[in-house]
Amino acid sequence: MWEEKGCGKINLGLAITGRCTNGYHTINTVFQSIGLADIIQFTEASTFRLTCTHQGLPCDESNLAYKAYQLLRTYAKNKTPLHIHIKKNIPMAAGLAGGSADGAAVLRGLNKIWELHLSVDELCQLGETLGADVPFCIHGGTMHGMGKGEILKKLPSLPPWHVVLLHPDVAVQTKEAYALFDQRQQVELVPMQEIIQCVYEKNMIRLVSIWKNTFEELVLPEKPLIQKCKVLFSAFGIPSLMSGSGSAVFALISSDVDEKQLQMLEKEAHHQGIAYYRTTLIG
């Protein structure tokens, strides 16, 4: 058996910058990998099959891990088929790139197992055909993303702050969130250049004071449970931001964190029926 880790991501700032003629939207964002990850297991089998610990996740042609396998299979026709099993830890439809992380992990894993010797750039070109977040998930770390998210530039790694995630029992479909953008005449500006400068300077205090995500003003009025997470963080004096198109909301916590405060936050989140996760930034 072989294993590959598929790390989730958060967005330390995200601006929707426009809509292309082909219907895709362009963004300006800072992607950041986090320690919350799915584990992808590969086992030799007589025929290919995909399984998952989460019963709600389809294991058919709609799954990016399935698509990634079929894509690389064309490069390895004489290789032994594999059973791929996803140990799902990243919540679904939460803006954490769980599906993209799985697809990227399958591409990386098969490239090693089948000894295809594809470069990272080649894997990213293939990954882009699966989804806009897949190239970042292949790279990981801290990166500036443009275009649909596939134009990437490496940024300096941030200090090893903790990440606290609150995930309400609500899903957000990215297509629906972008449709809300298309209905708007204008949206608030996101200070992406300042956010990127904070990353270069490793100025975490200023970063969390200026970060912004266009999707918040679009989605929060439609999803009061996500707003509830923002209010809960705010009640503890903690700046927070929605990741991607939601529904997860996160905060960055310094290493000198008040553990009692976080324990109280976790207790209150569970009381309100909100899932609580604690992880780290991954450089």
DRENPA-3360 file (N, C-alpha, C; in nm, 2 decimals, always signed):
BEGIN
1 = MWEEKGCG = +0.08/-0.12/+0.00/+0.00/+0.00/+0.00/+0.09/+0.13/+0.00 ~ +0.05/+0.22/-0.08/+0.11/+0.35/-0.08/+0.01/+0.46/-0.03 ~ +0.06/+0.57/+0.03/-0.02/+0.67/+0.08/+0.03/+0.81/+0.03 ~ -0.07/+0.90/+0.00/-0.04/+1.04/-0.04/-0.13/+1.13/+0.04 ~ -0.08/+1.24/+0.09/-0.16/+1.33/+0.16/-0.22/+1.44/+0.07 ~ -0.34/+1.47/+0.09/-0.40/+1.58/+0.01/-0.44/+1.69/+0.11 ~ -0.36/+1.80/+0.12/-0.38/+1.90/+0.22/-0.49/+2.00/+0.17 ~ -0.57/+2.04/+0.26/-0.67/+2.15/+0.23/-0.61/+2.28/+0.22;
9 = KINLGLAI = -0.69/+2.38/+0.18/-0.63/+2.52/+0.17/-0.73/+2.62/+0.22 ~ -0.68/+2.73/+0.26/-0.76/+2.85/+0.29/-0.71/+2.96/+0.20 ~ -0.79/+3.07/+0.19/-0.75/+3.19/+0.11/-0.73/+3.30/+0.21 ~ -0.61/+3.36/+0.21/-0.58/+3.47/+0.30/-0.63/+3.60/+0.25 ~ -0.69/+3.60/+0.13/-0.75/+3.72/+0.07/-0.80/+3.67/-0.06 ~ -0.91/+3.72/-0.11/-0.97/+3.67/-0.24/-1.05/+3.78/-0.30 ~ -1.02/+3.82/-0.42/-1.09/+3.92/-0.50/-1.14/+3.85/-0.62 ~ -1.27/+3.86/-0.65/-1.32/+3.82/-0.78/-1.30/+3.94/-0.87;
17 = TGRCTNGY = -1.23/+3.92/-0.98/-1.19/+4.03/-1.06/-1.26/+4.04/-1.20 ~ -1.34/+3.94/-1.23/-1.41/+3.95/-1.36/-1.47/+3.82/-1.40 ~ -1.53/+3.82/-1.52/-1.59/+3.70/-1.58/-1.55/+3.69/-1.72 ~ -1.49/+3.58/-1.76/-1.45/+3.56/-1.90/-1.57/+3.53/-1.99 ~ -1.54/+3.54/-2.12/-1.64/+3.51/-2.22/-1.69/+3.36/-2.22 ~ -1.60/+3.27/-2.17/-1.63/+3.13/-2.16/-1.71/+3.09/-2.04 ~ -1.74/+3.20/-1.95/-1.82/+3.17/-1.83/-1.74/+3.16/-1.71 ~ -1.60/+3.13/-1.72/-1.52/+3.12/-1.60/-1.50/+3.26/-1.54;
25 = HTINTVFQ = -1.47/+3.26/-1.41/-1.44/+3.39/-1.34/-1.29/+3.39/-1.31 ~ -1.24/+3.52/-1.31/-1.10/+3.54/-1.27/-1.09/+3.59/-1.13 ~ -0.98/+3.55/-1.06/-0.97/+3.58/-0.92/-0.82/+3.63/-0.90 ~ -0.81/+3.70/-0.79/-0.68/+3.74/-0.74/-0.68/+3.69/-0.59 ~ -0.59/+3.60/-0.55/-0.60/+3.54/-0.42/-0.46/+3.50/-0.37 ~ -0.46/+3.48/-0.24/-0.34/+3.41/-0.18/-0.39/+3.28/-0.12 ~ -0.34/+3.17/-0.18/-0.37/+3.04/-0.14/-0.27/+3.00/-0.02 ~ -0.32/+2.92/+0.07/-0.24/+2.88/+0.18/-0.27/+2.73/+0.22;
33 = SIGLADII = -0.18/+2.64/+0.22/-0.20/+2.51/+0.26/-0.22/+2.50/+0.41 ~ -0.30/+2.40/+0.45/-0.32/+2.38/+0.60/-0.31/+2.23/+0.62 ~ -0.29/+2.20/+0.75/-0.26/+2.06/+0.79/-0.38/+1.97/+0.79 ~ -0.50/+2.02/+0.78/-0.62/+1.94/+0.77/-0.61/+1.87/+0.63 ~ -0.60/+1.74/+0.63/-0.57/+1.67/+0.50/-0.65/+1.54/+0.49 ~ -0.68/+1.51/+0.36/-0.73/+1.37/+0.33/-0.61/+1.28/+0.31 ~ -0.63/+1.15/+0.34/-0.53/+1.06/+0.32/-0.57/+0.97/+0.20 ~ -0.49/+0.96/+0.10/-0.52/+0.88/-0.02/-0.44/+0.75/-0.02;
41 = QFTEASTF = -0.50/+0.64/-0.02/-0.43/+0.51/-0.01/-0.45/+0.44/-0.15 ~ -0.33/+0.38/-0.19/-0.33/+0.31/-0.32/-0.29/+0.17/-0.29 ~ -0.37/+0.07/-0.35/-0.34/-0.07/-0.33/-0.36/-0.14/-0.47 ~ -0.27/-0.23/-0.50/-0.28/-0.30/-0.63/-0.41/-0.38/-0.63 ~ -0.48/-0.38/-0.75/-0.61/-0.45/-0.76/-0.62/-0.51/-0.90 ~ -0.72/-0.60/-0.92/-0.74/-0.65/-1.05/-0.80/-0.55/-1.15 ~ -0.89/-0.47/-1.09/-0.95/-0.36/-1.17/-0.96/-0.23/-1.08 ~ -0.96/-0.12/-1.15/-0.97/+0.01/-1.07/-1.10/+0.03/-1.00;
49 = RLTCTHQG = -1.09/+0.07/-0.88/-1.21/+0.12/-0.81/-1.17/+0.23/-0.71 ~ -1.27/+0.31/-0.68/-1.25/+0.42/-0.59/-1.35/+0.41/-0.47 ~ -1.30/+0.42/-0.35/-1.39/+0.42/-0.23/-1.35/+0.53/-0.14 ~ -1.44/+0.56/-0.04/-1.42/+0.67/+0.05/-1.48/+0.64/+0.18 ~ -1.43/+0.70/+0.29/-1.48/+0.68/+0.42/-1.61/+0.76/+0.44 ~ -1.63/+0.86/+0.36/-1.75/+0.95/+0.37/-1.85/+0.90/+0.27 ~ -1.97/+0.85/+0.32/-2.07/+0.79/+0.23/-2.13/+0.89/+0.14 ~ -2.13/+1.02/+0.18/-2.19/+1.12/+0.10/-2.11/+1.17/-0.02;
57 = LPCDESNL = -1.99/+1.12/-0.03/-1.90/+1.16/-0.15/-1.91/+1.06/-0.26 ~ -1.96/+1.10/-0.38/-1.97/+1.01/-0.49/-1.83/+0.96/-0.53 ~ -1.83/+0.83/-0.56/-1.70/+0.77/-0.61/-1.71/+0.73/-0.75 ~ -1.77/+0.82/-0.83/-1.78/+0.79/-0.98/-1.71/+0.89/-1.06 ~ -1.75/+0.91/-1.18/-1.68/+1.00/-1.28/-1.69/+1.15/-1.24 ~ -1.77/+1.18/-1.14/-1.78/+1.32/-1.10/-1.68/+1.35/-0.99 ~ -1.61/+1.25/-0.94/-1.51/+1.27/-0.84/-1.37/+1.30/-0.90 ~ -1.30/+1.41/-0.85/-1.18/+1.45/-0.91/-1.07/+1.35/-0.90;
65 = AYKAYQLL = -1.08/+1.27/-0.79/-0.98/+1.16/-0.77/-1.00/+1.06/-0.88 ~ -1.12/+1.02/-0.91/-1.16/+0.93/-1.02/-1.11/+0.99/-1.15 ~ -1.13/+1.11/-1.18/-1.09/+1.17/-1.31/-0.94/+1.18/-1.32 ~ -0.87/+1.20/-1.21/-0.72/+1.21/-1.21/-0.67/+1.07/-1.24 ~ -0.73/+0.97/-1.19/-0.68/+0.83/-1.22/-0.70/+0.80/-1.37 ~ -0.81/+0.83/-1.42/-0.84/+0.80/-1.56/-0.75/+0.88/-1.65 ~ -0.72/+1.01/-1.61/-0.63/+1.09/-1.69/-0.49/+1.04/-1.70 ~ -0.43/+0.99/-1.58/-0.30/+0.94/-1.58/-0.29/+0.80/-1.64;
73 = RTYAKNKT = -0.40/+0.73/-1.64/-0.41/+0.59/-1.69/-0.37/+0.59/-1.84 ~ -0.40/+0.70/-1.91/-0.36/+0.71/-2.05/-0.21/+0.71/-2.07 ~ -0.14/+0.75/-1.96/+0.01/+0.75/-1.97/+0.07/+0.62/-1.92 ~ -0.01/+0.53/-1.87/+0.04/+0.41/-1.80/-0.05/+0.29/-1.83 ~ -0.07/+0.26/-1.96/-0.16/+0.16/-2.00/-0.12/+0.02/-1.96 ~ +0.00/-0.01/-1.94/+0.05/-0.14/-1.90/+0.08/-0.16/-1.75 ~ +0.04/-0.06/-1.67/+0.06/-0.06/-1.53/-0.05/-0.14/-1.46 ~ -0.02/-0.19/-1.34/-0.12/-0.26/-1.26/-0.23/-0.17/-1.22;
81 = PLHIHIKK = -0.36/-0.20/-1.23/-0.47/-0.12/-1.18/-0.46/-0.10/-1.03 ~ -0.53/+0.00/-0.98/-0.52/+0.03/-0.84/-0.66/+0.05/-0.77 ~ -0.67/+0.01/-0.65/-0.78/+0.05/-0.57/-0.74/+0.18/-0.49 ~ -0.81/+0.28/-0.51/-0.78/+0.41/-0.44/-0.89/+0.43/-0.33 ~ -0.84/+0.45/-0.21/-0.93/+0.47/-0.10/-0.90/+0.61/-0.04 ~ -1.01/+0.69/-0.02/-0.99/+0.82/+0.04/-1.04/+0.82/+0.18 ~ -0.95/+0.85/+0.27/-0.98/+0.88/+0.41/-1.01/+1.02/+0.42 ~ -1.14/+1.05/+0.43/-1.19/+1.19/+0.42/-1.19/+1.26/+0.55;
89 = NIPMAAGL = -1.11/+1.37/+0.56/-1.10/+1.45/+0.68/-1.14/+1.60/+0.65 ~ -1.12/+1.64/+0.53/-1.16/+1.78/+0.49/-1.31/+1.78/+0.47 ~ -1.38/+1.87/+0.53/-1.53/+1.88/+0.51/-1.56/+1.92/+0.36 ~ -1.67/+1.86/+0.31/-1.71/+1.88/+0.17/-1.78/+2.02/+0.15 ~ -1.77/+2.07/+0.03/-1.83/+2.20/-0.01/-1.81/+2.31/+0.10 ~ -1.69/+2.32/+0.15/-1.66/+2.41/+0.25/-1.56/+2.52/+0.21 ~ -1.52/+2.52/+0.08/-1.42/+2.62/+0.04/-1.28/+2.59/+0.08 ~ -1.25/+2.46/+0.11/-1.12/+2.42/+0.15/-1.05/+2.33/+0.05;
97 = AGGSADGA = -1.11/+2.32/-0.07/-1.05/+2.25/-0.18/-1.03/+2.10/-0.15 ~ -1.12/+2.04/-0.08/-1.11/+1.90/-0.05/-1.10/+1.81/-0.18 ~ -1.19/+1.84/-0.27/-1.19/+1.76/-0.39/-1.07/+1.78/-0.48 ~ -1.02/+1.90/-0.49/-0.90/+1.94/-0.56/-0.78/+1.88/-0.50 ~ -0.78/+1.88/-0.36/-0.67/+1.81/-0.29/-0.66/+1.67/-0.32 ~ -0.77/+1.60/-0.33/-0.78/+1.46/-0.36/-0.73/+1.43/-0.50 ~ -0.77/+1.51/-0.59/-0.73/+1.50/-0.73/-0.58/+1.52/-0.75 ~ -0.53/+1.62/-0.68/-0.39/+1.65/-0.68/-0.30/+1.54/-0.62;
105 = AVLRGLNK = -0.35/+1.48/-0.51/-0.28/+1.37/-0.44/-0.28/+1.25/-0.53 ~ -0.39/+1.22/-0.60/-0.39/+1.11/-0.69/-0.29/+1.13/-0.81 ~ -0.28/+1.25/-0.86/-0.18/+1.28/-0.97/-0.04/+1.26/-0.92 ~ -0.01/+1.31/-0.80/+0.12/+1.30/-0.74/+0.16/+1.15/-0.71 ~ +0.06/+1.09/-0.65/+0.08/+0.95/-0.61/+0.10/+0.85/-0.73 ~ +0.02/+0.87/-0.83/+0.03/+0.78/-0.95/+0.16/+0.81/-1.02 ~ +0.20/+0.93/-1.03/+0.33/+0.97/-1.09/+0.44/+0.89/-1.03 ~ +0.44/+0.88/-0.90/+0.55/+0.80/-0.83/+0.53/+0.65/-0.84;
113 = IWELHLSV = +0.41/+0.60/-0.82/+0.39/+0.46/-0.82/+0.41/+0.40/-0.95 ~ +0.36/+0.47/-1.06/+0.38/+0.42/-1.19/+0.51/+0.46/-1.26 ~ +0.59/+0.54/-1.19/+0.72/+0.59/-1.24/+0.70/+0.66/-1.37 ~ +0.61/+0.75/-1.38/+0.58/+0.82/-1.50/+0.68/+0.94/-1.53 ~ +0.75/+0.98/-1.43/+0.85/+1.09/-1.44/+0.80/+1.22/-1.50 ~ +0.67/+1.25/-1.47/+0.61/+1.38/-1.51/+0.66/+1.49/-1.42 ~ +0.70/+1.60/-1.47/+0.74/+1.71/-1.39/+0.62/+1.78/-1.32 ~ +0.65/+1.86/-1.22/+0.55/+1.93/-1.15/+0.47/+2.02/-1.24;
121 = DELCQLGE = +0.54/+2.08/-1.34/+0.47/+2.17/-1.43/+0.37/+2.08/-1.52 ~ +0.42/+1.97/-1.56/+0.33/+1.88/-1.64/+0.21/+1.83/-1.56 ~ +0.24/+1.80/-1.44/+0.12/+1.76/-1.35/+0.02/+1.87/-1.33 ~ +0.08/+1.99/-1.32/-0.01/+2.11/-1.31/-0.09/+2.13/-1.43 ~ -0.03/+2.11/-1.55/-0.11/+2.13/-1.67/-0.22/+2.03/-1.68 ~ -0.19/+1.91/-1.64/-0.30/+1.80/-1.64/-0.40/+1.84/-1.53 ~ -0.35/+1.88/-1.42/-0.44/+1.91/-1.31/-0.54/+2.03/-1.34 ~ -0.49/+2.12/-1.42/-0.58/+2.23/-1.46/-0.70/+2.19/-1.54;
129 = TLGADVPF = -0.69/+2.08/-1.61/-0.80/+2.03/-1.68/-0.91/+1.96/-1.59 ~ -0.87/+1.94/-1.47/-0.96/+1.88/-1.37/-1.03/+1.99/-1.29 ~ -0.96/+2.09/-1.25/-1.02/+2.20/-1.17/-0.92/+2.31/-1.15 ~ -0.97/+2.43/-1.12/-0.88/+2.55/-1.11/-0.79/+2.54/-0.99 ~ -0.83/+2.48/-0.88/-0.75/+2.47/-0.76/-0.65/+2.36/-0.76 ~ -0.66/+2.27/-0.85/-0.58/+2.15/-0.85/-0.43/+2.19/-0.87 ~ -0.39/+2.28/-0.96/-0.25/+2.31/-0.97/-0.19/+2.36/-0.84 ~ -0.27/+2.45/-0.76/-0.21/+2.49/-0.63/-0.20/+2.37/-0.54;
137 = CIHGGTMH = -0.30/+2.28/-0.54/-0.29/+2.17/-0.45/-0.18/+2.08/-0.48 ~ -0.13/+2.07/-0.61/-0.01/+2.00/-0.64/+0.11/+2.06/-0.58 ~ +0.12/+2.19/-0.59/+0.23/+2.27/-0.53/+0.23/+2.27/-0.38 ~ +0.12/+2.33/-0.33/+0.10/+2.35/-0.18/+0.19/+2.47/-0.13 ~ +0.18/+2.50/+0.00/+0.25/+2.61/+0.05/+0.17/+2.74/+0.05 ~ +0.24/+2.85/+0.02/+0.18/+2.98/+0.01/+0.20/+3.03/-0.13 ~ +0.10/+3.07/-0.20/+0.11/+3.11/-0.34/+0.01/+3.22/-0.37 ~ +0.05/+3.30/-0.46/-0.03/+3.41/-0.52/-0.10/+3.34/-0.64;
145 = GMGKGEIL = -0.23/+3.35/-0.65/-0.31/+3.29/-0.76/-0.38/+3.39/-0.84 ~ -0.37/+3.38/-0.97/-0.44/+3.47/-1.06/-0.51/+3.38/-1.17 ~ -0.57/+3.45/-1.26/-0.65/+3.38/-1.37/-0.77/+3.31/-1.30 ~ -0.79/+3.19/-1.33/-0.89/+3.11/-1.26/-0.84/+3.05/-1.13 ~ -0.71/+3.08/-1.10/-0.65/+3.03/-0.99/-0.53/+2.94/-1.03 ~ -0.51/+2.92/-1.16/-0.41/+2.83/-1.21/-0.28/+2.90/-1.24 ~ -0.28/+3.04/-1.24/-0.15/+3.12/-1.26/-0.10/+3.14/-1.12 ~ +0.02/+3.08/-1.09/+0.07/+3.07/-0.96/+0.21/+3.13/-0.94;
153 = KKLPSLPP = +0.23/+3.20/-0.83/+0.36/+3.25/-0.80/+0.39/+3.22/-0.65 ~ +0.50/+3.15/-0.63/+0.54/+3.11/-0.49/+0.56/+3.24/-0.40 ~ +0.51/+3.23/-0.28/+0.53/+3.34/-0.18/+0.61/+3.28/-0.07 ~ +0.67/+3.37/+0.02/+0.74/+3.32/+0.13/+0.65/+3.24/+0.23 ~ +0.70/+3.14/+0.29/+0.63/+3.07/+0.39/+0.60/+3.16/+0.51 ~ +0.48/+3.14/+0.57/+0.44/+3.22/+0.69/+0.48/+3.16/+0.82 ~ +0.49/+3.23/+0.93/+0.52/+3.17/+1.06/+0.42/+3.06/+1.09 ~ +0.46/+2.97/+1.17/+0.37/+2.85/+1.20/+0.26/+2.88/+1.29;
161 = WHVVLLHP = +0.17/+2.97/+1.25/+0.05/+3.00/+1.34/-0.05/+2.88/+1.33 ~ -0.13/+2.88/+1.43/-0.24/+2.78/+1.43/-0.36/+2.83/+1.35 ~ -0.43/+2.73/+1.30/-0.55/+2.77/+1.22/-0.67/+2.70/+1.29 ~ -0.77/+2.79/+1.32/-0.90/+2.74/+1.38/-1.00/+2.75/+1.27 ~ -1.07/+2.64/+1.24/-1.18/+2.64/+1.14/-1.31/+2.62/+1.21 ~ -1.41/+2.69/+1.17/-1.55/+2.66/+1.21/-1.63/+2.63/+1.08 ~ -1.70/+2.52/+1.09/-1.77/+2.47/+0.97/-1.92/+2.44/+1.01 ~ -2.01/+2.53/+0.96/-2.15/+2.51/+0.99/-2.21/+2.40/+0.90;
169 = DVAVQTKE = -2.32/+2.35/+0.94/-2.39/+2.24/+0.87/-2.46/+2.30/+0.75 ~ -2.38/+2.35/+0.65/-2.44/+2.41/+0.53/-2.33/+2.40/+0.42 ~ -2.37/+2.37/+0.30/-2.28/+2.35/+0.19/-2.30/+2.48/+0.10 ~ -2.19/+2.52/+0.04/-2.20/+2.62/-0.06/-2.14/+2.57/-0.19 ~ -2.21/+2.57/-0.30/-2.17/+2.53/-0.43/-2.10/+2.65/-0.50 ~ -1.98/+2.64/-0.55/-1.91/+2.75/-0.60/-1.98/+2.81/-0.72 ~ -2.05/+2.73/-0.80/-2.12/+2.79/-0.91/-2.23/+2.89/-0.86 ~ -2.30/+2.85/-0.76/-2.40/+2.94/-0.70/-2.34/+3.07/-0.65;
177 = AYALFDQR = -2.23/+3.06/-0.58/-2.16/+3.18/-0.53/-2.12/+3.27/-0.64 ~ -2.07/+3.22/-0.75/-2.03/+3.30/-0.86/-2.15/+3.36/-0.93 ~ -2.26/+3.29/-0.93/-2.39/+3.35/-0.99/-2.43/+3.47/-0.91 ~ -2.41/+3.47/-0.78/-2.44/+3.59/-0.70/-2.36/+3.71/-0.74 ~ -2.23/+3.68/-0.77/-2.14/+3.79/-0.82/-2.19/+3.85/-0.95 ~ -2.24/+3.76/-1.04/-2.29/+3.80/-1.17/-2.41/+3.89/-1.16 ~ -2.49/+3.88/-1.05/-2.61/+3.96/-1.03/-2.58/+4.10/-0.97 ~ -2.45/+4.12/-0.93/-2.42/+4.24/-0.86/-2.36/+4.35/-0.96;
185 = QQVELVPM = -2.39/+4.47/-0.94/-2.34/+4.58/-1.02/-2.19/+4.61/-0.98 ~ -2.17/+4.60/-0.85/-2.03/+4.63/-0.80/-2.01/+4.56/-0.67 ~ -1.88/+4.53/-0.63/-1.85/+4.47/-0.51/-1.74/+4.55/-0.44 ~ -1.72/+4.53/-0.31/-1.62/+4.61/-0.24/-1.48/+4.57/-0.28 ~ -1.39/+4.66/-0.28/-1.25/+4.63/-0.32/-1.18/+4.55/-0.21 ~ -1.09/+4.46/-0.26/-1.01/+4.38/-0.17/-0.87/+4.42/-0.18 ~ -0.80/+4.46/-0.07/-0.66/+4.51/-0.08/-0.56/+4.40/-0.10 ~ -0.57/+4.34/-0.22/-0.48/+4.22/-0.24/-0.33/+4.26/-0.24;
193 = QEIIQCVY = -0.29/+4.38/-0.29/-0.15/+4.41/-0.29/-0.10/+4.43/-0.15 ~ -0.18/+4.49/-0.06/-0.14/+4.50/+0.08/-0.14/+4.37/+0.15 ~ -0.23/+4.28/+0.11/-0.23/+4.14/+0.17/-0.10/+4.07/+0.13 ~ -0.07/+4.08/+0.00/+0.05/+4.01/-0.04/+0.18/+4.07/+0.02 ~ +0.18/+4.20/+0.04/+0.29/+4.26/+0.11/+0.31/+4.21/+0.25 ~ +0.19/+4.20/+0.32/+0.19/+4.14/+0.46/+0.26/+4.00/+0.46 ~ +0.23/+3.92/+0.35/+0.29/+3.79/+0.34/+0.44/+3.80/+0.33 ~ +0.48/+3.89/+0.24/+0.63/+3.90/+0.22/+0.69/+3.95/+0.35;
201 = EKNMIRLV = +0.63/+4.04/+0.43/+0.68/+4.09/+0.55/+0.66/+4.00/+0.67 ~ +0.58/+3.89/+0.65/+0.54/+3.80/+0.76/+0.47/+3.88/+0.87 ~ +0.39/+3.98/+0.83/+0.32/+4.07/+0.93/+0.18/+4.01/+0.95 ~ +0.18/+3.92/+1.04/+0.05/+3.85/+1.06/-0.06/+3.93/+1.12 ~ -0.01/+4.02/+1.21/-0.11/+4.11/+1.28/-0.18/+4.20/+1.18 ~ -0.10/+4.26/+1.10/-0.17/+4.35/+1.00/-0.25/+4.26/+0.89 ~ -0.20/+4.15/+0.86/-0.27/+4.06/+0.76/-0.41/+4.03/+0.81 ~ -0.43/+3.99/+0.93/-0.56/+3.95/+0.98/-0.65/+4.08/+1.00;
209 = SIWKNTFE = -0.59/+4.19/+1.00/-0.67/+4.32/+1.02/-0.72/+4.37/+0.89 ~ -0.66/+4.33/+0.77/-0.70/+4.39/+0.64/-0.75/+4.28/+0.55 ~ -0.74/+4.15/+0.58/-0.78/+4.05/+0.48/-0.93/+4.06/+0.45 ~ -0.96/+4.02/+0.33/-1.10/+4.03/+0.28/-1.12/+3.93/+0.17 ~ -1.25/+3.89/+0.16/-1.29/+3.79/+0.06/-1.42/+3.83/-0.01 ~ -1.42/+3.86/-0.14/-1.54/+3.90/-0.21/-1.66/+3.81/-0.18 ~ -1.63/+3.68/-0.17/-1.74/+3.59/-0.16/-1.82/+3.61/-0.03 ~ -1.75/+3.67/+0.08/-1.83/+3.70/+0.20/-1.95/+3.79/+0.18;
217 = ELVLPEKP = -1.93/+3.90/+0.11/-2.04/+3.99/+0.10/-2.15/+3.93/+0.01 ~ -2.12/+3.83/-0.08/-2.21/+3.77/-0.16/-2.29/+3.65/-0.09 ~ -2.21/+3.57/-0.01/-2.27/+3.45/+0.04/-2.33/+3.47/+0.18 ~ -2.27/+3.55/+0.26/-2.32/+3.56/+0.40/-2.47/+3.60/+0.41 ~ -2.52/+3.70/+0.33/-2.66/+3.73/+0.34/-2.75/+3.61/+0.30 ~ -2.70/+3.51/+0.22/-2.78/+3.40/+0.18/-2.76/+3.28/+0.28 ~ -2.66/+3.28/+0.36/-2.63/+3.17/+0.44/-2.60/+3.22/+0.59 ~ -2.71/+3.24/+0.66/-2.69/+3.29/+0.80/-2.61/+3.21/+0.89;
225 = LIQKCKVL = -2.60/+3.08/+0.86/-2.52/+2.99/+0.95/-2.37/+3.02/+0.94 ~ -2.33/+3.07/+0.82/-2.19/+3.11/+0.80/-2.17/+3.24/+0.88 ~ -2.26/+3.33/+0.87/-2.25/+3.45/+0.95/-2.25/+3.42/+1.10 ~ -2.31/+3.32/+1.14/-2.31/+3.28/+1.28/-2.17/+3.24/+1.32 ~ -2.09/+3.18/+1.24/-1.95/+3.15/+1.26/-1.87/+3.28/+1.28 ~ -1.89/+3.37/+1.19/-1.82/+3.50/+1.20/-1.85/+3.57/+1.33 ~ -1.98/+3.57/+1.37/-2.02/+3.63/+1.50/-1.95/+3.56/+1.62 ~ -1.94/+3.43/+1.61/-1.88/+3.35/+1.72/-1.74/+3.39/+1.74;
233 = FSAFGIPS = -1.66/+3.39/+1.63/-1.52/+3.44/+1.64/-1.51/+3.58/+1.69 ~ -1.60/+3.66/+1.64/-1.60/+3.80/+1.69/-1.63/+3.82/+1.84 ~ -1.71/+3.73/+1.89/-1.75/+3.73/+2.03/-1.62/+3.71/+2.12 ~ -1.53/+3.64/+2.06/-1.40/+3.61/+2.14/-1.29/+3.70/+2.09 ~ -1.33/+3.81/+2.02/-1.23/+3.90/+1.98/-1.13/+3.85/+1.87 ~ -1.17/+3.76/+1.79/-1.08/+3.69/+1.70/-1.12/+3.73/+1.55 ~ -1.03/+3.79/+1.48/-1.06/+3.82/+1.34/-1.07/+3.69/+1.26 ~ -1.17/+3.69/+1.17/-1.19/+3.57/+1.09/-1.22/+3.60/+0.94;
241 = LMSGSGSA = -1.21/+3.50/+0.86/-1.24/+3.51/+0.72/-1.30/+3.38/+0.66 ~ -1.39/+3.40/+0.57/-1.45/+3.28/+0.50/-1.34/+3.23/+0.40 ~ -1.33/+3.10/+0.39/-1.24/+3.05/+0.29/-1.31/+3.02/+0.16 ~ -1.25/+3.06/+0.05/-1.30/+3.04/-0.08/-1.45/+3.09/-0.09 ~ -1.53/+3.01/-0.15/-1.68/+3.04/-0.16/-1.76/+2.99/-0.04 ~ -1.68/+2.95/+0.07/-1.75/+2.90/+0.19/-1.78/+2.75/+0.18 ~ -1.82/+2.69/+0.29/-1.88/+2.76/+0.41/-1.79/+2.77/+0.53 ~ -1.67/+2.72/+0.52/-1.58/+2.72/+0.64/-1.53/+2.86/+0.66;
249 = VFALISSD = -1.52/+2.90/+0.79/-1.47/+3.03/+0.83/-1.35/+3.00/+0.92 ~ -1.24/+3.07/+0.90/-1.12/+3.04/+0.97/-1.06/+3.16/+1.04 ~ -0.97/+3.13/+1.14/-0.89/+3.24/+1.21/-0.75/+3.19/+1.22 ~ -0.65/+3.28/+1.22/-0.51/+3.25/+1.24/-0.48/+3.29/+1.39 ~ -0.42/+3.20/+1.46/-0.39/+3.22/+1.60/-0.24/+3.20/+1.63 ~ -0.18/+3.30/+1.69/-0.04/+3.30/+1.72/+0.00/+3.19/+1.81 ~ +0.13/+3.16/+1.82/+0.18/+3.05/+1.90/+0.16/+3.07/+2.05 ~ +0.14/+3.20/+2.09/+0.12/+3.23/+2.23/-0.03/+3.24/+2.26;
257 = VDEKQLQM = -0.11/+3.15/+2.20/-0.25/+3.14/+2.21/-0.30/+3.12/+2.35 ~ -0.41/+3.18/+2.39/-0.47/+3.15/+2.52/-0.56/+3.02/+2.50 ~ -0.50/+2.91/+2.55/-0.57/+2.78/+2.53/-0.71/+2.78/+2.59 ~ -0.73/+2.84/+2.71/-0.86/+2.85/+2.77/-0.96/+2.91/+2.68 ~ -0.92/+3.02/+2.62/-1.01/+3.09/+2.53/-1.05/+3.00/+2.41 ~ -0.96/+2.93/+2.35/-0.99/+2.84/+2.24/-1.08/+2.72/+2.29 ~ -1.06/+2.68/+2.41/-1.14/+2.57/+2.46/-1.28/+2.62/+2.48 ~ -1.30/+2.75/+2.52/-1.43/+2.80/+2.54/-1.50/+2.82/+2.40;
265 = LEKEAHHQ = -1.42/+2.86/+2.30/-1.47/+2.88/+2.17/-1.51/+2.74/+2.11 ~ -1.44/+2.64/+2.13/-1.47/+2.51/+2.08/-1.60/+2.46/+2.15 ~ -1.61/+2.48/+2.28/-1.73/+2.44/+2.35/-1.85/+2.51/+2.30 ~ -1.84/+2.64/+2.28/-1.96/+2.72/+2.23/-1.99/+2.68/+2.09 ~ -1.89/+2.65/+2.00/-1.92/+2.60/+1.87/-2.00/+2.47/+1.87 ~ -1.95/+2.38/+1.95/-2.03/+2.25/+1.96/-2.17/+2.27/+2.01 ~ -2.18/+2.36/+2.10/-2.32/+2.39/+2.16/-2.41/+2.45/+2.05 ~ -2.35/+2.52/+1.95/-2.43/+2.58/+1.84/-2.44/+2.48/+1.72;
273 = GIAYYRTT = -2.39/+2.36/+1.73/-2.39/+2.27/+1.62/-2.30/+2.30/+1.51 ~ -2.19/+2.37/+1.54/-2.08/+2.40/+1.45/-1.96/+2.32/+1.47 ~ -1.91/+2.26/+1.36/-1.79/+2.17/+1.37/-1.67/+2.26/+1.39 ~ -1.58/+2.21/+1.48/-1.46/+2.29/+1.51/-1.34/+2.21/+1.47 ~ -1.24/+2.27/+1.40/-1.12/+2.20/+1.37/-1.00/+2.30/+1.41 ~ -0.89/+2.23/+1.45/-0.77/+2.31/+1.48/-0.66/+2.24/+1.41 ~ -0.58/+2.32/+1.33/-0.47/+2.26/+1.25/-0.36/+2.37/+1.24 ~ -0.27/+2.36/+1.15/-0.16/+2.45/+1.13/-0.14/+2.49/+0.99;
281 = LIG = -0.07/+2.60/+0.97/-0.03/+2.64/+0.83/+0.08/+2.55/+0.78 ~ +0.08/+2.51/+0.66/+0.18/+2.42/+0.60/+0.26/+2.50/+0.50 ~ +0.39/+2.51/+0.52/+0.48/+2.59/+0.43/+0.52/+2.51/+0.30;
% end
